[in-house]
Amino acid sequence: KEMIFPAFVYGTVIFLFNGITFYSLFMRFSLKAFCFVLCSALFCFSDSILSMHLFINPIKKADVYIMISYILAQDSIVIGGIL
């Protein structure tokens, strides 16, 4: 129960990040905005796999899926920042 508030704050930040990136993509499509949308989607995927693996049901090779999606998300931040 002590993790309810931090989890809520983190979920809210991720939700806002997704909303802002999708909004920026639809307001004016650009490769930079697409990279940030990809980043937010990959972070959500990574966090979802991590949460399911830890709290619901263990997933085979979860660590591989988590790290691959996390690294790709990091890469998309860098690429979006460069563009």
Disulfide bonds with the S-S distance in Angstrom:
none
